[in-house]
C-alpha cells in the first residue's frame, strides 16, 4: 500500500475566455496540456483526463493528449478518468497505454470504467442493452492482457484470442490499472475480483457515507485472496484565494453544466442553496487553500484512502481560473493536507 498521493482530474470541458467567449475545441485541448504542465511543476503526483464524445467536452482521445503532456513533463503520472472500456477494444486499449508508457518513461496508468455518459455506445455501434455484459467481459479480457503473457480468451462481445501475444511489452511488465466505481456494490466487488485498485467517484453527498464501499472492497480482496490494494477518491472542487471568491467564481459555470446534465437525466436544476450545501457538507471541495485542505484531510481520514484526485474543471470555468487553482493545490493545499494528517497521527499517538 503506497503513501498518500494527490492527483488532478479534468474532463476537458469546453470553456470560455475571460470575456465569456466560448473557446474552440483545439484551444481547450492546448490549455489542458498547459494545465498538466503546471501540475507537474507544482508537484502533483497524477494527472487524469476524461474521455467523452459530446459537444461540451473537447477530449475524445485522451491517450493522445496524455502523450503530448508526457513530452513536456518529467514526473507526473498520466492516467484517464476514465477510459470507457465498454465501447472500446481491450487489445487496443492495452496497445495505446503500453505505447504511452514507453514515450512517458513508465508514467502511464489506466482508469477503466463504464463512463457516466452513454454517447459512445451508439457512436461505436454498441447496444445499451448489453451495458453490463460489455464491461464485465472486456474487464475480464483486460485483466488477461495486462499480464503481458500470451492470451487465450473467448466471450460474446468480440472475437476470441488463442495464445495471442500483444505488443509492445512494457519495461515494467504491467501498466498500472484502476477501475472507476460510481458506488454500486457490484462494481466494487468486480474491481476486487480482477485485482484492480479502486477509484471511487464521489460527485454528491458526504464523502464519509462511502466508507461502506471501501470496507466492502477490502473484504472482497480478502475473499478473493488478493493482496491489499490502494483506493482513490475522485471528487469535484475548486480553489481560490478566499472561500467567497472560490464559490462566486465557480457558481455560474457549475450551475450551467450540472443543470444541463440534470435535464438529460431528470434531475432538478442546481440551486444556489444546494450548491452551497454541497460545499459545506457534500462532495465539493471548494474554498481557500486552508478550507479545501481541511476538507480533503477529513475525506482521507473518513475513508482511509491512498490517493485523492481533485476534479478541478467545471463546465465553462475559464482556463485562467483553473491555472490559479492548480497552483494553489500544489503549493498550498497538498502540503497543508499532509500537515493536518500528520498532526492527527501525532494526537492519536499521544
Secondary structure, 3 states (H helix, E strand, C coil): CCCCEEEEEECCECCECCCCCECCHHHHHHHHHHHHHHHHHCCCCEEEECCCCCCCECCCCHHHHHHHHHCCCCCCEEEECCEEHHHCCHHHHHHHHHHHHHHCCCCEEEEEECCCCCHHHHHCCCCHHHHHHHHHHHHHHHHHHCCCCCEEECCCCCCCEEEECCCCCCCCCCCEEEEEECCCHHHHHHHHHCCCEEEEEECCCCHHHHHHHHHHHHHHHHHCCCCCCCEEEEEEEEECCCHHHHHHHHHHHHHHHHHHHHHHHCCCCCCHHHHHHHHHHCCCEEECHHHHHHHHHHHHHHHCCCEEEEECCCCCCCHHHHHHHHHHHHHHHHHHHHHHHHHHHHHHHC
